[in-house]
Amino acid sequence: MSRVYNFSAGPSMMPEAVLKKAAAEMLDYQGSGQSVMEMSHRSKVFQSILDETIALVKEVLNVPDNYKILFLQGGGSTQFSMVPLNLMNKNNKADYIVTGNWANIAYQEACRYGKVRLLATSEDKNYSYIPKIKPEDIDPEADYVYYCMNNTIYGTMFKYIPETGSVPLVSDISSCICSEPIDISKFGLVYAGVQKNMGPAGATLVIVREDLLGNAMDFTPLMFDYKLHADKGTMYNTPPCYAIYVCKLMLEWIKNDIGGLEKMKERNEKKAAVLYDFLDSSSLFKGTVVKEDRSLMNIPFVTGDKELDALFVKEAEERGFVNLKGHRSTGGMRVSTYNAMPIEGVEKLVAFMKEFEEAHS
Ligand SMILES: *Cc1c(COP(=O)(O)O)cnc(C)c1O
């Protein structure tokens, strides 16, 4: 068996230790005589998996006691609607910061439900930088301020948390969750589709401050009401059981094998530096993002020649470096260096990039 280095933006690589544990427990989960896939979600054994997963989220992400931890379905995208439906109902106003495609879709969707202000955007420079938001920029009457912490497609990342005073802050952390510590206490709500950095596709993690619950718009669909899910211990209906279980394995790996999020951050910084240092010295490949806003997780770059980009992607694939093609809105290449990507994967890729550069200079 040979495994490729998968640089996909998501779903993405999982640690081998996690896959092996899932395989070992596939037919008989811890003496239960069944797979987690087969269990009733109302069984004691599944309840204990869910409880342990939530306890691990709380511990690994350092979630304060006054927050609810929910595992929902519908991906990150469903949150584009759930956030306004649940939170934009005091003054029916919200401030949005648009730094890429995902934030833009969230903004467009929120506009359907209230008075939404475009607080800032980096569209003027093809989303290649992060705007600086000052406290006085915030509408004090906004029900919340929304932003996307890591821009998966454009490869930029907020390195600061906007100061919003008493206005709750909401963030899409789909592509940076568990990549480094985040001060959850600064947020009203954060959410992430787990398939980029925390598990397989199928579950969405929502962490929401309790005082924000119970204020959904009257016409909010039942399944879109955070309070209902929170009141039922995130088991109002059948949760994504197997995806939750694999999240548990991922969180155990982060906690026990890596040593927590501070260590994870060090590891991710080292890994990204291997590629960024090369890009800064390369005569062929160029990063597309301003230096100070570079993402740790998604690294886009170009050669400046579309045919050469395509050739690079093709030859890289033949060497076992897969999913390097950039998003259709940016072109070029994109390397995603999520948690499970080992540093050797990036080192070997850079060695190949050097080879390619020499062959085409
Ligand atoms: C991938 C992604 C999404 C969309 O997630 P789905 O689970 O496919 O709906 C939303 N936001 C960000 C930042 C993403 O990277």
The ligand as an ORCA input file, in Angstrom:
! r2SCAN-3c Opt
* xyz 0 1
  C     -15.144     24.716      3.105
  C     -15.616     25.934      3.769
  C     -16.979     26.211      3.937
  C     -18.058     25.328      3.357
  O     -18.135     24.135      4.043
  P     -19.179     22.992      3.644
  O     -19.038     22.073      4.810
  O     -18.752     22.414      2.340
  O     -20.533     23.619      3.578
  C     -17.326     27.343      4.614
  N     -16.404     28.181      5.121
  C     -15.085     27.941      4.979
  C     -14.099     28.902      5.564
  C     -14.649     26.822      4.305
  O     -13.332     26.593      4.168
*
